[in-house]
Amino acid sequence: MNADGSESRNLTDDLGGGNPVWSPDGTRIAFECVGGICVVNGDGSDPRNLANGGNPVWSPDGTKIAFERKFGSGYYEYTDIHVMNSDGSNPTNLTKGGGD
């Protein structure tokens, strides 16, 4: 949208875009989607589902995305922190709290 709030438009349409975060260079947006973590260009083009998880956060240099994955349920639910390259490759579990 414009700075005054006019001409807003939905960039994620049917992807269920929640918790959006801009990349440091302002060209892409990572967000929670129906399939997990998705990335879309700033103009809404080229949407991609990268990984299962939630709460994406970009690294300061924009090369990586950290996110969380929840496992189990109820009393036995836990969350692991993962990181992957910004294209979705090389996902790594950093906390190894019991998940994959």
N, C-alpha and C positions, 0 to 999 in steps of 0.2 A: 504494500500500500504506500501511498504518498505520506510524507511526514505529517500532514494534517489529518490523516485517517481516511482520506477519500481513495477510491479505486482499490479497495481491498479485494483479494481473491484467494481462494483456497488452492494451495499448492499440492496438497496431498490427496485430495478427492476421496477415493474409496479406500485409502490405505490405513485409515484410522490414526492420523498423525497426532500423537500426544507427546508432551515433553520435548519440544523442538529446541535444538541448539545450533547456532551458526558456527561454521568452521572459522578458524582464526583469520583466514584470508577473505572471508565473506562470500565465498563462491558456492558453498554447499550447506545443506542443513541435514543434520542427523536427528532422528526422532524415533519414538516408539510406534510401531505399526502392528497390524494384526499378526504378522509373522515374526515379530521381534524387534530388531533394530534395522531401520531403513535409512537410506541417504538419497537425497534428491538435489539436483542443481538449484541454485537460488531462484531460477525462473520457473521451477517446477518440472523441468525436463529430466529425463533419464532416471526415474525412480528405481532403486535397487534394494532388495532385501539382503542384508549382510549376515545376520546371526540371530539366534534366539536370545532374548534377554531384554533388559530395560534400563532406563536412566542413562542414556549415552552422554559421554563427556569427551570433548576433543582434547588432544594433547596440545600444548602451546604452539608447536610447530605444524600442527595439522596433519601429521603423518600417521597418527594412531587414534583410536577411539577406545576408551575404557567404558565398561558397562557391567551390570550385575546380572547374575542368574540365580534364581531361587530354585531350591530342590526340596523334596519331601513335602510334608504337610503337617499342620497342627503343631504339636509340641516338637516334632522332629524336622520342622522347616528350618533351613539355613540358606544363607546367601554367600555366593562366591563372587569375587571381583575378577573380571577377565579383561584382557586388552587384545586388540587386533589391529592390523594395518587398516588404514582408512578405506581400502578397497575390499575389506572383509577377509583377507588372507591372514594366515598365521595366527589364529586365535589361541591365546594362552591363558590358562587359569593361574592367577597370581596368588590366591589365598588357599586353595586346596582344602576347603572346609568340608569336603566329602563329595563334592560334585565331580564331574568328568574333567 
